Amino acid sequence: MKALVTGGAGFVGGTVVHALLDAGHAVVVVDNLSSGTADQVPEGATFVELSVGNAPAITEVLRATSFDVCFHFAGLIAAGASMVEPETFFANNVGETLSLLQCLVAAGVDRFVFSSSAAVYGEPLYTPIDESHRTETVSPYGESKLLVEHSLAWLARLGRIRYAALRYFNAAGAVHGRPELHVPETHLIPLALEVAAGDRTSLDLYGDDYPTPDGTCIRDYIHVADLATAHIAAAQILDDEPAFVCNLGTGTGSSNAEVVEAVRKVTGRDVAVRVGPRRPGDSSTLVAANDRARAVLRWEPVRSSLEAIVSDAWAARVEAGEPT
Ligand SMILES: NC(=O)c1ccc[n+]([C@@H]2O[C@H](COP(=O)([O-])OP(=O)(O)OC[C@H]3O[C@@H](n4cnc5c(N)ncnc54)[C@H](O)[C@@H]3O)[C@@H](O)[C@H]2O)c1
């Protein structure tokens, strides 16, 4: 297939581009490099530096190639930052996405795979969280994902587009020497690896008095390689499932303390930890029910053990020449 990949200079998008190229698909990446870097666009993909909200330029890209599908990863991702600059998040994640959708519909590109997030659920009422859990967001970031999902549902209902909204839990791990490097980094595993590498003096853990076995928060880490196979499967089922929403997670959680221990074990280095008070907005436990993804996508995570995730993330840092 011919795929337009937005945000393909970023962590998850770039990994999916690799997987698409490996499977023999043609890929054009559109990214404005607001957080990604051009050297992270995999070789073999055509790269166009562009914001997805630039309608005339996107229309040109769509004129040049007859795409079968658009994978939409482009977006601002830090929920904390969205509490400080909500207007920027809504403009980028919602406004620019709706503009992109308008261009796609006009060009007749009617398959759309969207990077949604577990953040659409807000504070969980129960766990594992399934897709019928109520959506009551607690940040502009989560709301930006939900607003796009709602728009997609209407476009699908009115026959404009087929879509899959994939609600990732915590993307982690690495492939092809592409370490997870967000700026600023807010994700636990890369932060812990930075401490192990000596780039950072200590790791802040927010709260050790949660109602979990070791008192630290529990999250569901999904390897980017497993996310990539799920995306390709999602693009391929859209003929049968024209409006598809599903979680992408493992169904198992790891506590912050377990992550730190895995980083110590894999790297053979110490990871100094500073335990502080709980952070507002952090849920105790976020774990996905992934039965729908398994059944409909015929997908299962095969690389998402905590040890494999941390080992691959560390190996990618080493391969990329990051300080270790
Ligand atoms: N990483 C996670 O754990 C996680 C979890 C849930 C959902 N997601 C979603 O997955 C997607 C990818 O996440 P990631 O971790 O790879 O983030 P990332 O920051 O590494 O990649 C996002 C990419 O989008 C680009 N971008 C942002 N706004 C753009 C715009 N308007 N036009 C063109 N390019 C733009 C950035 O330059 C960057 O390369 C995001 O939409 C994010 O919200 C990520």
The ligand as an SDF file (V2000), in Angstrom:
LIG
                    3D

 44 48  0  0  0  0  0  0  0  0999 V2000
    4.4380    7.7940   23.3660 N   0  0  0  0  0  0  0  0  0  0  0  0
    3.3790    7.3640   24.0200 C   0  0  0  0  0  0  0  0  0  0  0  0
    3.4790    6.7020   25.0660 O   0  0  0  0  0  0  0  0  0  0  0  0
    1.9980    7.6580   23.4890 C   0  0  0  0  0  0  0  0  0  0  0  0
    0.8690    7.1830   24.2100 C   0  0  0  0  0  0  0  0  0  0  0  0
   -0.4030    7.4590   23.7100 C   0  0  0  0  0  0  0  0  0  0  0  0
   -0.5620    8.1590   22.5170 C   0  0  0  0  0  0  0  0  0  0  0  0
    0.5430    8.6110   21.8590 N   0  0  0  0  0  0  0  0  0  0  0  0
    0.3430    9.3760   20.6110 C   0  0  0  0  0  0  0  0  0  0  0  0
    1.1270    8.8050   19.5970 O   0  0  0  0  0  0  0  0  0  0  0  0
    1.5760    9.8170   18.6890 C   0  0  0  0  0  0  0  0  0  0  0  0
    3.0950    9.6830   18.5180 C   0  0  0  0  0  0  0  0  0  0  0  0
    3.7260    9.8060   19.7970 O   0  0  0  0  0  0  0  0  0  0  0  0
    5.3130    9.8110   19.9250 P   0  0  0  0  0  0  0  0  0  0  0  0
    5.6390    9.3010   21.2790 O   0  0  0  0  0  0  0  0  0  0  0  0
    5.9070    9.1840   18.7310 O   0  0  0  0  0  0  0  0  0  0  0  0
    5.5810   11.3950   19.9180 O   0  0  0  0  0  0  0  0  0  0  0  0
    6.7650   12.2040   19.1910 P   0  0  0  0  0  0  0  0  0  0  0  0
    6.7720   13.5590   19.8230 O   0  0  0  0  0  0  0  0  0  0  0  0
    8.0210   11.4130   19.2180 O   0  0  0  0  0  0  0  0  0  0  0  0
    6.2510   12.2880   17.6830 O   0  0  0  0  0  0  0  0  0  0  0  0
    5.2710   13.2080   17.2560 C   0  0  0  0  0  0  0  0  0  0  0  0
    5.7630   13.7870   15.9330 C   0  0  0  0  0  0  0  0  0  0  0  0
    4.7520   14.6530   15.4240 O   0  0  0  0  0  0  0  0  0  0  0  0
    5.3830   15.8240   14.8850 C   0  0  0  0  0  0  0  0  0  0  0  0
    4.3390   16.8700   14.8840 N   0  0  0  0  0  0  0  0  0  0  0  0
    3.6970   17.4130   15.9480 C   0  0  0  0  0  0  0  0  0  0  0  0
    2.7600   18.2830   15.5370 N   0  0  0  0  0  0  0  0  0  0  0  0
    2.8150   18.2980   14.1740 C   0  0  0  0  0  0  0  0  0  0  0  0
    2.0880   18.9790   13.1680 C   0  0  0  0  0  0  0  0  0  0  0  0
    1.1200   19.8380   13.4730 N   0  0  0  0  0  0  0  0  0  0  0  0
    2.3980   18.7430   11.8620 N   0  0  0  0  0  0  0  0  0  0  0  0
    3.3750   17.8620   11.5330 C   0  0  0  0  0  0  0  0  0  0  0  0
    4.1090   17.1940   12.4360 N   0  0  0  0  0  0  0  0  0  0  0  0
    3.8190   17.4010   13.7480 C   0  0  0  0  0  0  0  0  0  0  0  0
    6.5800   16.0660   15.7820 C   0  0  0  0  0  0  0  0  0  0  0  0
    7.6090   16.8380   15.1660 O   0  0  0  0  0  0  0  0  0  0  0  0
    7.0330   14.6340   16.0610 C   0  0  0  0  0  0  0  0  0  0  0  0
    7.9950   14.1960   15.1220 O   0  0  0  0  0  0  0  0  0  0  0  0
    1.1480   11.1510   19.2880 C   0  0  0  0  0  0  0  0  0  0  0  0
   -0.0180   11.5940   18.6100 O   0  0  0  0  0  0  0  0  0  0  0  0
    0.8400   10.8170   20.7310 C   0  0  0  0  0  0  0  0  0  0  0  0
   -0.1490   11.6530   21.2700 O   0  0  0  0  0  0  0  0  0  0  0  0
    1.8250    8.3770   22.3040 C   0  0  0  0  0  0  0  0  0  0  0  0
  1  2  1  0
  2  3  2  0
  2  4  1  0
  4  5  1  0
  4 44  2  0
  5  6  2  0
  6  7  1  0
  7  8  2  0
  8  9  1  0
  8 44  1  0
  9 10  1  0
  9 42  1  0
 10 11  1  0
 11 12  1  0
 11 40  1  0
 12 13  1  0
 13 14  1  0
 14 15  2  0
 14 16  1  0
 14 17  1  0
 17 18  1  0
 18 19  2  0
 18 20  1  0
 18 21  1  0
 21 22  1  0
 22 23  1  0
 23 24  1  0
 23 38  1  0
 24 25  1  0
 25 26  1  0
 25 36  1  0
 26 27  1  0
 26 35  1  0
 27 28  2  0
 28 29  1  0
 29 30  1  0
 29 35  2  0
 30 31  1  0
 30 32  2  0
 32 33  1  0
 33 34  2  0
 34 35  1  0
 36 37  1  0
 36 38  1  0
 38 39  1  0
 40 41  1  0
 40 42  1  0
 42 43  1  0
M  CHG  2   8   1  16  -1
M  END
$$$$
